[in-house]
Amino acid sequence: MNLLGVVDANCCFTLIDVGAQGRDCHNSVFCNSSFGKAFSSGDLNVLPIRNIPGTSISIPLYFVGDVALLLMLRK
């Protein structure tokens, strides 16, 4: 069984997806999960680019994965 999870900066889970077969490719698991589909379609409610607190430096938010997941940009 595969488990996908998203945690915030405080290490609190904000999203989990459980249930894909353990024999499935990790990238396939991500692409076929509700999270992966929402991410790919641009329907995932992700905060927009914003400034680092106390600075005028703006950065987007990132999802960090391992080598099993493809690097992709949000639509």
PATI-714776 format. One record per residue (C-alpha): x, y, z; residue in one letter; chain. Coordinates in Angstrom, 1 decimal. Each point is the difference from the previous one (the first is absolute). Example, Ala and Ser with C-alpha at 12.3 -4.5 7.8 and 13.67 -1.06 7.14 Angstrom:
2
{node {12.3 -4.5 7.8} 'A' 'A'}
{node {1.4 3.4 -0.7} 'S' 'A'}
END
This chain:
75
{node {0.0 0.0 0.0} 'M' 'A'}
{node {1.2 3.5 -0.8} 'N' 'A'}
{node {-0.5 3.1 2.1} 'L' 'A'}
{node {0.4 3.6 -1.3} 'L' 'A'}
{node {0.0 2.8 2.5} 'G' 'A'}
{node {0.5 3.7 0.1} 'V' 'A'}
{node {1.2 1.8 3.1} 'V' 'A'}
{node {0.2 3.6 0.8} 'D' 'A'}
{node {3.0 1.9 1.5} 'A' 'A'}
{node {-1.2 -1.1 3.5} 'N' 'A'}
{node {0.1 -3.7 -1.0} 'C' 'A'}
{node {-3.8 -0.3 0.1} 'C' 'A'}
{node {-1.6 -2.2 -2.7} 'F' 'A'}
{node {-2.2 2.1 -2.3} 'T' 'A'}
{node {-0.8 -2.7 -2.5} 'L' 'A'}
{node {0.4 -3.8 -0.2} 'I' 'A'}
{node {-0.9 -2.5 -2.7} 'D' 'A'}
{node {0.0 -3.6 0.9} 'V' 'A'}
{node {-0.8 -3.2 -1.9} 'G' 'A'}
{node {2.0 -0.3 -3.2} 'A' 'A'}
{node {1.5 -3.5 -0.6} 'Q' 'A'}
{node {3.6 -0.4 1.3} 'G' 'A'}
{node {1.1 -1.5 -3.4} 'R' 'A'}
{node {-1.0 3.2 -1.9} 'D' 'A'}
{node {2.6 2.5 -1.1} 'C' 'A'}
{node {0.3 3.0 2.3} 'H' 'A'}
{node {-0.6 2.5 -2.8} 'N' 'A'}
{node {-3.0 -1.9 -1.1} 'S' 'A'}
{node {-1.4 0.0 3.6} 'V' 'A'}
{node {0.5 3.8 0.1} 'F' 'A'}
{node {-1.5 0.7 -3.4} 'C' 'A'}
{node {-3.1 -2.2 0.7} 'N' 'A'}
{node {-0.6 1.3 3.5} 'S' 'A'}
{node {-2.6 2.7 0.6} 'S' 'A'}
{node {2.8 2.3 1.2} 'F' 'A'}
{node {2.1 -0.6 -3.2} 'G' 'A'}
{node {-3.0 0.6 -2.2} 'K' 'A'}
{node {-0.9 3.2 1.8} 'A' 'A'}
{node {3.7 1.1 -0.2} 'F' 'A'}
{node {0.3 -0.7 -3.7} 'S' 'A'}
{node {-3.3 1.7 -0.9} 'S' 'A'}
{node {0.7 3.1 2.1} 'G' 'A'}
{node {-3.0 -0.7 2.2} 'D' 'A'}
{node {2.1 -0.5 3.2} 'L' 'A'}
{node {-0.5 2.9 2.4} 'N' 'A'}
{node {3.6 1.1 0.4} 'V' 'A'}
{node {0.9 3.4 1.3} 'L' 'A'}
{node {1.3 2.5 -2.6} 'P' 'A'}
{node {3.6 1.3 -0.1} 'I' 'A'}
{node {0.6 2.2 3.0} 'R' 'A'}
{node {2.8 1.9 1.8} 'N' 'A'}
{node {2.1 -1.6 2.7} 'I' 'A'}
{node {-1.1 1.6 3.2} 'P' 'A'}
{node {1.9 3.2 0.8} 'G' 'A'}
{node {1.5 0.2 -3.5} 'T' 'A'}
{node {-0.9 1.1 -3.6} 'S' 'A'}
{node {1.2 -3.4 -1.3} 'I' 'A'}
{node {-2.8 -2.0 -1.6} 'S' 'A'}
{node {0.1 -3.8 -0.4} 'I' 'A'}
{node {-2.5 -2.6 -1.1} 'P' 'A'}
{node {-0.9 -2.9 2.2} 'L' 'A'}
{node {1.6 -3.4 -0.8} 'Y' 'A'}
{node {-0.9 -3.7 0.4} 'F' 'A'}
{node {3.1 -2.0 0.7} 'V' 'A'}
{node {0.1 -3.7 -1.1} 'G' 'A'}
{node {2.6 -2.7 -0.6} 'D' 'A'}
{node {1.5 -1.2 -3.3} 'V' 'A'}
{node {-3.0 -2.3 -0.6} 'A' 'A'}
{node {-2.2 3.1 -0.7} 'L' 'A'}
{node {0.3 2.1 -3.2} 'L' 'A'}
{node {0.9 3.6 0.3} 'L' 'A'}
{node {-2.9 2.1 -1.3} 'M' 'A'}
{node {-1.4 3.5 0.1} 'L' 'A'}
{node {-3.4 0.9 1.3} 'R' 'A'}
{node {-2.4 1.3 -2.7} 'K' 'A'}
END
